[in-house]
Amino acid sequence: MNFLDFANLAVKTCQKLGADEAEAFVQNEQIVEVVLERAEIQNERFKTHSGIGIRVIKDKKLGFAFASKLSKENVEKACKAAVSLAKVSLPNPEWVSLPVKERLPQTPEGIFDPEIANISGDKMLNFVIRAYNEAKGYDKRVEIDDGKFSAVLNEIAILNSRGVEAQGKTTRIEGYLVCVAKEHGEASSMAYEYDVSTMLNDFFPEKIGRTAAEKALLSLYTKKVEPFTGMVILDSDPAASILLNPVISSVNADNVQRGRSLWSGKIGEKVAAAKLTILDDGLMAKGIGSQSFDFEGAPRQKTPTITRGKLVGFIHNSYTANKEGKKSTGNAYRGSYTTPPTIAASNFVVKAGKKKLEELIAEVEKGIIVRRFSGNVRLESGEFSGIAKQASYIENGEIKYALKETMISGNAFQALNDIVEIGCEIRPTGIRAYTPPILVDNIQIISKQ
């Protein structure tokens, strides 16, 4: 039996057991990874996660169950469990229906690479060695702390009683290194560098190693700075975690409907500087979150959320869309087959500006650049505070020196309005946000004493 056969079996079994609606989500994820621990390269590891998640509705009551091994017996057992749970659950009067069948767009280009899908452990090991040698050979002061390189094949199939039937597969290769530089008894902060791609030809392990080494060396011989409020250049990763995380949470229609978003009822209003435009693009070529359908089988699409600083839209799955009489934006998401769908960004793309990083630096009279952030960001309020790592002090448009551990704090929603410039060099981040460096003003900066 193939994936759709198992999904079809699940739906028909649930209907025979009395379910009004039924949905099956089948997943097979294969991972090849190589880990570095204490600068030593470990043997390659092979992992497989496969199973089926079954969602049923009976009299507007939801039941969900899953099976971690695909067999006729396990599927039928999970169906019985899902239907039993639905019968004892509380009804949801706002439930409308599972997604109905719609025509799906063409599969985005460059989201599946057979070379990644069939990659060998030896080839993965070779990538790690290339990154390792590049970092070690860049400068004798650089040491490697840890890292991990992974190749992922993800296959999914979705079928429901409303006619939805979809299946597809995607690939991803990713890796990171953490380096430290040491000289004359001084040690830099931990420097983190990564790369991720859906296509093998776009993955560059040497660049990971070289950039990790460069960042470590930039963090040597740190100094303190007197507290001040001023400009901060957030590199792609900290920009995503500090600014984009609260935005993604605020345009999540479930949060809006539950009153957990400050932007509820603010469509058409200014929420950020006019320089900021953000599009959730589930159909982006080579996008980490791209596919022709979401994790309910609804069509992926391009959804503008912020246009020239104005809030223009929210992201929906079928449940939140049905509550408002709208169509899903194709943003249903599942971490795996073991959970029902929620809402998440697909590829949350910040429109690039025109200036390179060095040009952003040149605009700062007094401020800092932050390459990594470790701290707390409150998604609902936007309040953030934490340690700016791999940070440097900027004066009169030039980087003067590396900073000792420095605290930064502020409010993400205010910072969105205090954006001065947006860089042109976009890269994917860990939250599926494609983000360039962003220069913001009025951030509180305090060196630890």
N, C-alpha and C positions, 0 to 999 in steps of 0.2 A: 504494500500500500504506500502511495506517495502522501505528501503532506495534505493536499486537498482531499484525498480519500479519507484520511483521519478526521479532518475538519467536517466533512460531510456526514460521516458516521456520527460524530458528536452532536451535530445539529439535529439530525433525524431522531437520534435516541432521546434527546431532551424533549422534542416535540411529542414523541410517543409517551413520555412520562408526564405529559400535561403542561409543559411550558408554553406560554403564549408567544414568546420570542426566545431565540437562542443564537449564540455567537460562539465561534471557536477560533482561537488564535494559536497557531502552531509555530514554533520557533526552533531553529537549530543554529547554535553559535559555536564556531570552532576557533580556537586561539592557539597560536604558536608564540611563545615568549621566551626571552632570555633576560635574566636578571643579573645586575651587578650588585654585590654586597661587600662592603668594606673594600672596594676597589678591585675585587676579584670577580671574574666572569664565571657565572654558574652555568651548568648544563641547560640546554633548551628544555622547555616544558610544553606539553601538549594538553589542552583542555577542551572538553566538549560539554555544552549545556544544551539539552534539548527537551522539549515537552509540549504540553498543550494546556492552555487556559480556557475555561468554559464559563461563559456568562449567560444566565437565563433570567427571564422576567416572567412572573406569574402574578396576575392581578396587581400590577404596578409595584411588585416586590422583587428585589434583586437577590440573586444567589450567584456565588462565584466559587469555583473550585479548579484545581489543576492536577495534572499528572506529570511526573518527571521522566516517565518512560513511555514511549509510544507503542502501545499494543491495544488490540481490540478490547481486551479485558480491562486494562487500566482506563481507557477512555470511557467505557460504560460505567465503571465505578465512579469516576469523576463526575459524569453526568448525573448520576443518582445523588451524589453529594450536593451538587449545585442546585438541583431541583428541591431537595430537602431543605436546604438553607433558605431558598426563596419562600417556601411555604411558611416558615416561622419568622421571616423578617417583617419589619414594619413597612407598610406601603408608602411610596413616594408619590404624592398627588401631582407633582410637577413632571413626572415621567411622561414622555410622549412616545418615543419608539427608538429602536436601533436605527442606524443609518440605512437608507434605501439605496438600491443600486443606481449608480451614476456612471456616465462615461468617464474613464480615466484619461488623464493627459499622457503624452508620450513619456516614456522613461527618460529621466534626465541623463545627459551624456556624462560618461566618466565616473559612474558611481560603483561599477563592478569591474575588477581587474582579475582575470584568471591567474595571472602571475602571483598575486597576493593570495588568492583562494587556494592555490596549490603549492605555496612556498614551503621549502624544506627547512628543517632545523639548522642545517649547515649554512644555508643562505642567511637566515636570521642571525646566526652567530657571526657571520662575516660582516654584517651591518654593524653589530656592536663593536667588533674589533676595529673597524674603520673609524668609528666615532671615538673610540678609546684612544687609538693611536694618534688621531688628529689633536685631541686635547693634550695628551702627554707630550707630544712632539712640538706643540706650539710654544711652550715655555717651561723650563725646568722647575719653575716655582709652582707650577700647577699640579694639584693632586686630585684624583677622582674619588668621590665619596660613595655615591651609588647611582643607580640608573635602572631603566627597564625599557626593552624594545618588544613590541607586540605586533603581530599580524592577525587580523580578525576577519572571518567570513561570517556574515549574518544572513540567514535565510528565514523568511517568514511567509506564512499563508494565512489568510483570513477568509472566513465564510460565515454568513449569517442567514437567518430565516427570511430576511427581507430582500434577498437576491444578491447581496454583496458577495463577490468572489474575486479575490486578488492574491497574487503571490509575486515575490521578487527576492532578489538577493543583492547585498551590498558588500563592499570590502573596505578595509581601513588598515593602514599601517602607521604606527606611531612609536615615538621613542623619546626618552629624555635622559639627560645627564645632570648630576649635581657635582660641582667642582668647588675646590677651595684653593686659594693661593697663599703660600707661606714664604716669608723672607725676614731674616734678622729678628726672629722671635715674634714677628707680627703675622697674624692670620686674617684673611678676608672673611666676609660673611659667605654663607653658602650660596653659590651662584647656580641658578637653575635655567636650563635651556631645553627646548623641545621642538619637535616637528610632527605634523600629522597630515596624512594625505589619503585619498581614496585610490590613488594610482601609484604604482611602484616607481615609475619614471620621474615622479614629482617629489620623491622622498630623498633627502640629502643628509646621510649620517655624518659626513665630514663637517657640514655646516653646524650641526648640533655640537660636535666636539669643539670646533674652533670658537664658536660664539660663547659656549659655556666657559671656556678658558679666558676669553676676552673679558667677560663679565666678572670673573673671579679676580683678575688682575686689576680691574677698575675699582674693586672694593678694598684694595690694600691701602694701608696708612690713612686710616679714617681720622676725621676731626669732628669736633662738636660745632654746633652753630647756635647762636642766641635765638630764643623763641621769637617767631614773627608770624604774621598772617600774610600770605602772598600766593604767588603763582606756583603751580605744580604741574609738571608734565607726567601724566600717567601713561606708561607704556601699555601695550595691548592687553597683557594679562591683568594688571591692576585696574585698568580702565573697565575691563569686563566685569571684574568682581565688585568694584566699588560703584560704578555708574550703571552698567547694563543689567546686572542682576536685579536691582530694584525696578528698572524699567520693565523687564520681562515679567516680573511678579505683578506689576501694576497694570499691564495690558492683558493679563490672564483673565479671561471672562469669568471664570469661576470665582476668583478673588473679587472681581468687580461686583458680581451678583451677591456675594456674601458680605459685602461692605468692608472688605479687607484691602481695598485699593483707594488711595487718595485721589485717583483720577476718575472715580465713578461719577457719571453725569457730566464729564468735562470734554466730551468730543467736540472738536472745533476750537477749543481754547488753547492758548499758548502755555506750554509746559516746559519749554527748553529754549535755548538760544536759537536764533534763526538759522545758524550754521548746521544744526543737527537734523538729519533725515535718516530714518531707520525703516527697513523693509524686512519682513519675515518672508524668506524666499525658499519654499520647500521644493522648488524645481531648479535650483541653481546647479549649473554644470559643475561636477566634481565637488559638490557640497557634502559636508560630513553628515548632515541630516536630510539629504535629498532622497526622494523616492516619488513615484507617480501617485502613491496613496499613503495615507497616514495609518496609524496602528488600530484603526477601526475599519479601514478599507474605504474611507472617504477620500476624494481627490485632494492631493496637495495643490497649493496655489501660491501666488505672490500676494502678500497682505501688507499694505502700508500701515504703519503704526504711528510714526511721527513724521510729518512732512514740514520742513523748514520751521521747526520748533513747535508746530501745532499738533495736538493729539488728533489722529484721524481714524483710528480703528483698534479693535481688540482681537485677540486670537481665541478661537472657539474649538471645542470638540462638538460631537453631535448633541450631547445632552444640554450644554449651555446654549447652543444655537437654537435648539428646539424650544427652549424656555422663552426665547424672544421672537420666535417665528422666523428665524433666519437660517441660512445655510451654514454648515460647518466650514471653517476656514482650513480644515485639514491639519489641525494641530493636536489630534489625539496622540498620546504617547504612553508607552509602557516600558519600564526598566527591563522587564522580561515577561515570559509567559505566566509567571507566578503572581502577577498583579493585574487588576482591572485598569482600564485606560484612565489617564488624567489629561492634563493639558501641558504642553511644553513648546518652546520655540523649536523650529526646524533648523533654519540657518538665519540667525538674527544679524542682519547685515547693516553696519553703519556706513552711510555714504562717505566715500573718501573725500578729503580735502585736497589741496593742491601743493602742500608744503611737506618736504622731507623732514626727518627728525632733527637734523642739524639746523634747519631753518626755524623750527619751533624753538630750539635752544637759543638761537640768536635773538628771539623776540623777548626773552626773559631778562628783565633788569635785575631782579632778585627773586630767587625761587629755588626749587629742587626738581630733580627728575627721579621718579620712582620706577624701578624695573620689576619689583616684586612686593607684594603686600601680604602681611599676615595679621589678621585682626577680625573684627566683628562688623558686619553690615546688617542693620535691621531693615528687612525688605519692605515692611509696611510704612515705616516712618522715614526711611532713608538715612537715619543717623549712622555714622560709621566712625570707628577709631581703631587704630592698630599701628603696627610697626612697619615703616617704609624700609624695605630691605634692598640691598644693591642700589642705594640712593646716593646721589651726588648733589653738591651745592653748586648753584649757577649764579653768576654775577656778571652784569653787563654783557650778557649774551655768550658767556663762556663757562664751561665746566671748570671749577676751581679745585675741588678735592672731593674725595669720597667721604660720606657721612657715617659717623657712628650710629648705632641703632637710634632711629628718629621716629617719634610718634607723629602721626598726622590724624586729624579729625575734622569732621564737618558734616554736612547733610547732602546726600546724593541729589535730591530733588532741587536744592538750591544750586548745587554745583552744575547741574544741567543748564541752568540759566546763566551761570558764570563761565560758560565755555568761551575761550578766547579764540582758539584755532583747533582744527581737526587735521591730523596728518594724512598723508596719502598712502602710507605703507600698511595695508590691511593684512591681518593674518587670523586664522581660526584659533579659538581659545577653548578651554575645557568646558565651557557652558554652551558650546555651539554658537557663540557670538563671533562674528567676523569683525574685528575691531582694529582700528589704527591707533597710534598714540594720540592722546587728547590733552590739550593744554587748558587748564581751568584756573580760575583766580579765587582768592578769598578762602584758602585752605589754611587751617591752623597747623603750624609746624613747631614741634618741641623736641629738641635733642635730649636724650636721657642723660642725666647727670651721674 
